[in-house]
C-alpha cells in the first residue's frame, strides 16, 4: 500500500501553506467588515487609521484598490471595495496594510464608519412567502421538472390515486466549511508580474481570475498552492485576501500577507445555504413508488449568486417512480454568500428524501432496506440513459450483514439507561469529470515527473498521481515524482465535484501513452541504439529481441536529459450513452440517554460502489471524513443568524463541530467494480458521497430508538424531550 506522499510533511509541520510564506520586507493586511446587514456606507473616517503606527495604506470604497469582476465557468466572483453597497453583516468594506499584523488590526479598529441602513431580511422562515423560482441549474435543467405516466394529468392526480401517502417538511441549517486553514494570501510582484501564495482548489483558475481582476492587467500571474488546508467548495474561487493582497502589494511595491481571522472566515467567505423541503411520497401497499414530489426552497444571498439544488440533486435521480415532480425556489436574504459545500444539494437533500423514505417504510410496516431496494432505479426517472454501473443493492446487502441489521427491532432496544436504535439511508453523488491536462516527463536517471496545476486540498490527489503515473509507465511508484498546485504547470482545472482522480488520472494515462510512443520512436530512430528495429515497452524498458534498455539508458544514449508529452482529458461522448454516479448505503447506530436525552452515535458503517479504488487507505480516510461531516450536520453544525444579520455563533466557541469523543469507530467497505464506461481509470468520485445520507441515517436511528421523528438538523437535546 502506497502511503500518502505528503503525510509526513503535514504531521511534522514542514508543509508550507499559503500564509507560511514570509518574504523580506513583507507588510501585513487586515480586512475591515461591515456592522449592518443591508444599506450603504455613507462615510468612512480613516484619519486616525492613516496616522497610526506602522500604517502603509488604508483602502475603502472611497479610496479603492482598482479591481475588475472576473468570471469563470462558476460565474462571476465578487471583488471587495468596488462600491459602497452593503449586502450582509460582516461584508469586507475596508483594508489596512501596516508593518505588522497587530498594527494593521489596531488601525482598522480606529476607522469610523457611518451607514445609510435599509431594512434587512435575514431569516429564511420569514422570507418563505416571497420565494421565487431559482434560475436554471448548471446543467441547464429548469427549476421545475415533471415526469408523468401515460394518462396521468398531474402529480396531484398520481398522489390521489396512491393507496399510501406520506408528506412532511424538513429543514436544514446554514453551515460554514470551517476549514483548518483560514483564507489567506501572500502576494509579491517583480518585473515578470505577480506571484501569489494562496490556498485554492485550482491554481490555474486562481491565476486566471487575478489576471482578469487586476488593473492594469499584469504580464503574468503565478499562483502557487501545493498545500491547501481544507476546501470542499470553500476555496473554489479567489478569496478576498488574495484580491486585496495582490492589488495593495503592487501599489506599495512590497510583499503583502493578508489572512482572515477565524471569526472573519464565517462571513467574509461563503458557506452552505439553509433549506426547507417538502416531500410527498405515494406508494402502493407493496411499497412500489407511484409518485414523488419534492419542493425545495433555499436561502441565497441578495445577489442570487448560488442555489443549493436539493430536489434536483436527489429526487430527480434516486428512485424509480412512475410520476415525479420537483421544484427549486430561493429566498434572497441579506446574509453572507452561499456556495458549493461538500455534496452541494445532495447532502441536505438526502436528509429530507431519506427521512421521508423511512417515514414511508414505517407507514407501510416495511423494512426500510427492502423499500429502498424495491424502488432501485435502472436510470433516472424520465431519462433513457441507464446507469453505467450500479451495485447499490449489493451495498445494502453487504452492509446489512456487517451491521447486524437482521437483529434490528422496529422499536429499537434498551441498554441500561440508553435507548438504542439503528437507521439507514441511501447515498448517491454524480460521477463527473472536468477538463484536465497532465505532462509526463521521463528523465535520464530513470525517474519520471507527473505534473498538473490542479490542487490537493487534502484529498490525496498527489499520491494518486504517483500511483496512476507509475502504473501507466509500468515502473515503481517510488520512481515517480508528482507535482501540482502551481499555475505554471499544465492546467489541471478544479479539484472539486469529486472529479480529480477520474479527470487527472485519465489525462495521465493519455500522456503516458504519448510519451511511451515517443520514447519507442526515439529508440528506433536513426543513430539510436535500436535504429530501424521494431521495439516494444514493458517494465520501464524499451525491448527488442534479445536486448533491452531502460528509458533512462535510451535518453542518455541519445544525449537527452528528458522526454516529455502531454495528455488532456475532458467529458465526451460517454455523456450521451449513460448516466453516471457513485452509490452507497449508510448505516448508523445511535444511543439516546433515557433521562438526559443526549444523543450519541455509537456505530457507523458505509458501503460504497465508487468504481475502482486506487488507494484503499486514502479512500477509506476520505470516506470516514465525509461520514464525520454527516454526523456533524445531524447533531452539531448550524449557524445562528440574528435579526440584524450578525452571526450569533460565528467562531469555534459557538459553532459546534465534532471532536474525537463525538465520533465512534467507523467502518468503510468497498464494492469494487471499475467503471471504464465513465473513464479509462475506472474510478468514480469518493470525496463527497461519504457525507450524503448520514444525517438521515442518524435521524432515522433516533426515531428507531425513541419514536420521536425530528425533521430538522441539527438535532438538539430539546428536540428529544418528551
N, C-alpha and C positions, 0 to 999 in steps of 0.2 A: 504494500500500500504506500503510495506516494504521499508524504505528509505535506501540509500547507507550506509553500515555499517562504511566505512572509511571516509565518507564525513566530519564529524566534525573534525576528526584528521587532515585532509588535509587543510581545510579552516582556522583552528586555528594554523597551523604550528607545530602541535605535531606529525605528521607523519615523521618518520626518514628514509630518503632516504640514498643511499649508502654513499655519501660524508658527511652526517650529523654525522657520527660516528667519534668521537675524542677519541683516546686512549692514555694512559700515554706513554711518550717517543716517540710519533709519529713524523716521518720525512715526508717530502713533496717532491714529484717528479714533474718535468716539462719536457714535451716532446719537442724535437727539430725537426723541419720539414725541408725538402729539399727545395731548391730555384731554382731547374731546373726540367723539366718535363721528361727528359729521359737521361740516362747516367750512370755513375759510380762515387761513392765517391772516389776521388783519395787520399785525406788525410784529417785528422781532427786534428787540433792543440788544444788540451784540456788543455794545461799547465796553462793558466790563469784561466780557469774554476775550475780546481782542487785546485788551491790555493786561490780561492775566499772565502770570509767569510761564514762560516757555511756549506760548501760543504762536503758531506759524501761519494759521489760516482758519477763518470761520466762514462757512458756506451755508446758504439758505436759499429759499425760493426768491428772495430779494437780491441775492448775490450768488447765483447758482454756479455749479460746475456744469459746463455746457456738454450735454449728452443728448443723443437721439434714442428713440424707442426701437430696439431691434426686434426681429421676428424670426422664428424657426418653424419647423413643422408642428411644434406645440402651440404656436400662436405668438402674440406679442408678449414681450417681457417688460414688466413695469420698471421704470427707471426713476429714482428718487430726486426730489428737489426741483422738478421741472415746472411746477405750478404751485399755487397756494391752496388748492383744494385738499380737504381732509376727508377721507372716506371711512376711517376707523380709528379707534383709540389705540395708540401705540404705533402709528404710522411714522416712518422716518421723515423728519422735516428739517433737519439740520445736521451739520457735520463739522467737528472741530479737530484740527490737527495741531499737535504740540510735540515737544521734545520727548515727553514720556506719556504713557497711558494715563497715569494719575493726573497729570497736568491737563490733558485733553478732557478727561472726565470732569474734573473740578470746574474747568472753564465752561463746559457745556451747561453745568448747573447754574451758571450766572446769567444765562440768556433768558430774557424776559419775553414771553410770548403772549400775545393777545389774539383772540379769535372772534370771528362772527359765527356764533354757533347756530346750527339749524337742528330741527327735530331729528332724532336718530331712531331707527328701527333695529334692534339688536336681538330680538327673540324670534326664533323660527315659529314657535307656537303662536305668538301674536300675529305673525305675518301669513299664516296658512290661508286665510280668506283671500289674500291678494296674490296667491301663487300663480305663476304664468308658465306657459309651455316652455320647456327647455329648447335650445337650438338643436339642430341635427347632431347626432353623435359623430365622433371622429371618423367612423366608417361610413358616414352619410345616412345612417338609419334615422328615420323621423322620430319625434318624441312619443308618438302613439303608433302602436303596431297591433293589428288584429288578424288572427287566423281563425277561420270558422269552418266547421264541417259542412259538407254539401247539405243544403236545405235549411241550415240554421241562419237566422236573420241577425242575431246579436248575441253577445256574450251573456246578456241578461237572460235571454231565452234558454241558452245552454245551461246556465246555473239553475234556472227554474225547473228544468227537466231532470236535474240531478237528484237522485234519491237521498244523498248525504251531502250537506253543505256546511263548511266551517268558514267563518270570516273573523278577522281580528286585525287590529292596528298595532304596529310595532315601531319603536323609535330607537335611534342610536345617537350617541353623543358626539359632539365636536372633539377632535383629537389633534395632538401635535406629534410629529415624528420623534421629537426628543432624542435626536442623535447624540452620541457621546461627544462628537466633535462639533462645537458651535460653529456657525458660519463665519468664515474669516478669509482674509486675503492679504498677501504681501505683494506689492507692485513696485517694479523698478524699471526705469527707462534707460536706454542707451542709444547710440547712433543708429542701431538697427531697428529700434522700436520698443515695444513693451514686453516684459516677462512678468507673468502673474502666477503666483503660487496660491492655489485656492482649491479646496475640496469640491469636486463637482462630478457629475455622473457621465461626463463626456468632454474630454479636454478639447477636442476639435470643435465641438459645439460652443463651448465657452469662449474659445478664441474667435469664433465667427461672430458671436453676439457682441463681444467687446470691440471687434473691428467695426461693426456696424454702428455701435453706440458712441464711440469716441469721436470728438470733433476737434481738429481735423482728423480724418481717418489716418491711423498710424501706418507706417511702412509694413510693419508686421506685428502680430501678437503671438507670443509663445506662452501657451498655458501648460502648466506643469502640475500634475496631481497624481503621483504614483500611489499615494495612500489617501484613502478617504474614510473618515471615521463615522461611517453610517450615513445612509441617504434614503433609499426606498421611496424616491419621488421628491424628497425634501431638498435635494440638491440637483434637480434636473435642469434648472435654469441658473443663469449667472446671478449671484447674490448681491444684495445691497452693499456689503463691504467691498466686494470686488469692483463694482462700478465706481464707488466713491474713492477707493484707494488708487485705482488706475488713473482717474482724472486728476486727483489732487497731487499725486506723485509727479505727474507731468508738469503741472503748474509750479510746484515747489522745487523741481529738479532734485528731488531726494526720494529714496525708497520710503514707502508708507505702508505700515501694517494697520489693518483695521479688523477688529474681531467683535462680534456681538457678545454681550453678556448672556448668561443663561436666561435671565428674565426677558431680555430683548428678543431672544430666539422665538419666544412664544407669540410675538406679534409682528416682528419685522421679517418673518418668513411665513410660509404658507403651511396649512395643515389639512386635516380631513374634515369634510362637511358633516353637519348633523343631518339626520334623515328622519322622516315619518313615512311609513309604508303600510298600506292596507292591502291585505291579501285575502282573496276569496277562492276557496277550492271546492269544486263539485266532483263527486265520485259516485260510482255505483256501489252496491253492497259488497262486492268483491275487492274493492279498493282501486279499481281502474279509474284513472282520472278522466273526467268528461270535460271539465272546464277549469281554467286557471286565469284569474285576474289579479294583476299586481300593479297597483297605483302608487307611485313613489313621488315624494317631494323632498327636496334637499335645500339646505341653505347655500347661498352663493354670495360672493362679495358684491358690492354695489356696481362694479363694472361688469358683472355677469361673466366673468372670465373662465369659470370652471363649473362643471356639473358632475356630481357623484352619480354614476349611471347604475343605480341599484337594480331596477327592474330589468334593464337591458343586459346587465352583467350576469343575471341569474335566470330568472323565469323565461327569458327569451330562448334559452337553450337546454335547460337542465332535465326536464321531464317530458316524456311522451304524453301529449294530450290532444284531444280532437279539436278543442277550442281554446284559444289563447288571446288575451287582451292585456297589453302592458302600456303604461303611460309614465312619462317622466316630466315633472314640473319642478320649478325652482322658486325660491323666495329671496330676492335681493335684500341683503342686510348690510348694515354698517359694522362689519366685523373684519378681522384680519383675513387675508386671502385664503382661498382653499385651492388644493391641488391634488395631484396623484399622491396617494399614500398606500403602501403595500396592499395589493389587491384592491385597487380603487373600484368601487361598485360591488365587486364580489364579496368583500369582507362584510360590510354592513348589510348587503342584500341577502347574503346567505343566512344571517341571523334571522331575518324575517321569514324567508322562504322555508328554511329548515325547521324553524319553530312551528310554522303553520303545518308542515307535513307531519310533525309529531302530534300536533293537535288533531289532525285528521285521523291518525292511527289510533289515538285514544277514543275518538268518536266512533270509529269502526270496531273497536275492540280487537285491533290487529297488531301484529308485531311490527315495530317501526322499520326494521330492516326489510321484512317481507314486502311492506308497502312500497318502499323505495325501489326494490328490485322489480316489482311488478310493473312499475312505470318507467323503467330504464329506457332511454331513448337510443335509437339507432342513428338518428340525425336530429338536429334542432327542429322543433315544430315549424312546419311550413317551408322547410329547406330540403331540397332534394340531395344535397351533398352529405353523404354519410360520414360518420366519424372515421378517420383514417385508421385508428386503433383504439379500442376501448375495452378495458377489463375491470370495470367498476364492480360488477357482480363478484368477481374474484376477490377484490379488495374487501368487500363486506364479508364474504365467506371466511377468508383467512383472518380478518380482524375479529369476527365473532368468535372463532375458535380460540384465538390467542388471548382474548379479553375475558373469556368465560361468560359470553352473552347468554348461553343456554340456562345459566343459573339466575338470570335476571327475573325479578318479580315485578309485575305491573305497579305495585305499590312500594317498591324498594324494600329495604330491611333495616334493622337497627343493630348497632354495635355499641353497647353501653348507652352513653348519653348522646350518641351520634346517630343521625338519620342518614342512611347511605342509599344513594341512587346512581344509576348509570344511564347515560344517554349517548346518542349517536347523531351523525349528520353527514351529508354528502359534501365533498369538496370538489370544485372544478375551477380551472383557470385556463384561459385560452393559450394555446401553443402558438407563439408568434415568432417572427424573425424581423430584424431591422437590417438595413444595408450596412455592410462592414467590409473593410479591406485590410488584408494582412500581408506583410512582407516576410519572407523567409530568406535568410542569408546563410549559406554554407561557408564555413571558414576553413582555412588551410590547416588548422590544428585539429580537425575532425570534430569540431563542435558546430552548433548551429544557433542562430538567433531567430526568434519568432516575435515580431513586433506589430503593434497596432496602437492607435492613440487611446481610444476607449477609456475605461476606468474599472477599478476593482474596489467597490465600496464595502469590502468585507465578504463578498460572495464566494471568493476563491477562484476568480477567473484567471488570475496569474498562473496558478497551479494547473488549471485545466489547459491553458495554452501550452504549457510544458508537456503535458501528457498527450494531448492530441497531436502536437507537433512531433513528439518522439515516435508515436505510433505511425504517423503519416510518412516519416522519414526512415522508419524501421531502424531506429537507434535507441539507446537507453535514455530515459528522461533526464538523467544527470548530465547528459551532453547537450541539453537544450537550455538556452537562456531566454526566458520570455521577458519582454519589456512592454509596458503600457503606461497610460497616464501622462502622455506628452503629445501635444498637438503637432510637433514636428514629425511624428510618425504617421504612417498611413491612416486615413480616417476610419476609426473603429465605431463611430456612432455612439448611441446612448446605451449605457448599462442600465436598463430598466425594462419593465414588462416581462421579466423572466425570459429574456431573449438572448443573453450574452453567449451561452455555450453553443446554442444552435446557430447563431449568427456568425460569431467569430470562429467557431470550430469548423463550420462549412468552408469559410474563407481560407482557413489553414489548410484544409485538405486540397483545395484548388491550387493554392500557392505551392504546396508540396509537389503536386503532380507536375506543375510547370517547371519548378526548379530542378526536379529529377530528370525531366525530359531534356532540359538544357544541359544538365550535367552529362548525360549519356551522349548527347550530340557533341559536347566538348571533348569527351574521352575518345571519340572515334573520328575527330576532325583531323585534317592534315597536320602532321607534326605531333600528334597526340600519342600517348602510349599504345592505344588500340586503334590506330589510324586505319580507316576503311573496314573495320571489322564490326560484326553485329554484336552489340553489347546488351546487357540487362542490368538490373539493380536489385539488390537484396541485402539486408543486414548491414546497411551503411556502406556497401561496397559496389563498385562497378565490376561486372563479371563478363568474362569471355571464356570460351572453352579452355580449361587448364590454367587460367590466370585470374587474379582479382587484385584490385587496388581500392583502398578506401577513398572516399570522396576527397579527403584532405590530401592524399597522395596524388590524386589526379590534378587537383588545383596546384599543388607545388610543382608537379612536372610541367605544367603549362605556364608557370610563372605568375600564377594568380593568387591573390590573398583571399579572394572571396568570390562567390557567385550568388546572385540574388534574383528573386522573382516574386511577383505579387499575385494575389488571388482576391477576387471580390465576390461577395455573396449578397443576394437580396431576395425577397419573396418573389416567386414566379408563378408559373402556370399551375403549380400544385393547388393554389387557392381556388382554381376553377374546377377541381376534381374532388376535393374532400373538405370536411370540416375538421378542425384540429383542436385538441385540448389535452391538458393533463387532468387526471382524475384521482380521487382519494376518498377514503372512508375514515372519519374521525370518531374515536371512542373516548368517553370521559367518565370517570367515577368521581362523585362529589360527596363530601361528608358535611352535613349541616348540624350544628350543635342544637340539641333539643331545647336548651334554655336560653342560650345567648343568641342563637340564630346565625352565628358565624358560619360562613360557607368556605370550605377548603377543598381544592381539587386534590384528590389523593392518587389518581392514576390517569395517565393519558396514553393513548395509542393512535398512531396514524399509519394507515396502509395506503401506499401511493402507486399509481400507474403513471409514470412520467418518462416512459421511453427508456433508453439506455442510460445507466448511471455511470458517469465517467470515474468518479472517485467516491466510494461508499462512505468514507469517513467525513468528507466535506459535505456531501449531500445530506447525510444524517444530521450533521450540525446545522445546516441551513434550515432543514425542516423543523428541527427542535426549536430553533429561534422563531420561526413563524408560528408554531403552536403556542409558544410563550406569549407572543403578541396577541393571540386569540384569547388566552386566559386573561391577559391584561385588559382587553376590551370588555370582556364579560364581567369582571369583578373589580376593576381598578380605575381605568382611564376615563376621564371626561372633563373637558374644560367648562368652567362655570363662568358665563358671561353676565356681568351685572347690567342693569338697565341703562347705565351711562356708557356701556361698551367696554368698561375695564374688565380685564380678566381677574376674577377673584382668586384663582389658584395658578397663576402663570409663573410658576417656579417649581423646583423639585421638592420643595417643602409641602406644597399643596396639591401638585399634580401627581397622582399616585401611579407608579409603575411597579411591577412585581420585583421582589427581591428573592434571594435564594430560598428563604423559608416559605415563600408562596408557591414554589414550583416543585412538584414531585419528580421522581424518575419518569422519564418519557421514553416510550418505546416507539421506534420507527421501523417499518418493514416495507420493502420494495417488491412490487410485482413487475418484474423487469421484462418488457417487450420492446426492443428497439423499434422506433418508428421512422424508417427510412423513406416513407412517403412524405414526411414533413421536411426532413433534411438529411444530408448524407451521413452525418454523425449518428443519427438515430435518437438523439436526446431531445427531450421536451423540458419545459420550464419547471423549476422547483423552488424558485426564490419567493414566490408569493402564495402558492397553493397551501403551504403549511398553516397559514393563518385563517384560511377560508373554512367556514363551518365550525370552528372550535367554539366560538361564543354560543352558537345554537346548541352544540353538544353539551356545554356547561349548563345552559338554561334548561335543556331537556332533562338532564340528570337531576337538577334541583327539583324540577316538577316530579320526577320519579321518586325522589326521596321524601318530599314534603307535601305533594299535592297542590302546591302553590305555583301558578303559572305567571311568570314575570315576563312582560312583553317589552321591556326596555333594558338597555345596557348603558352604563354598568349597573349590575345588580348589587344593591346595598343591604345591610343588615335590616334596615327598617322595612324593606320590601318583603321580608320573610317573617315579620312579626304577625302572630295570629290576632 
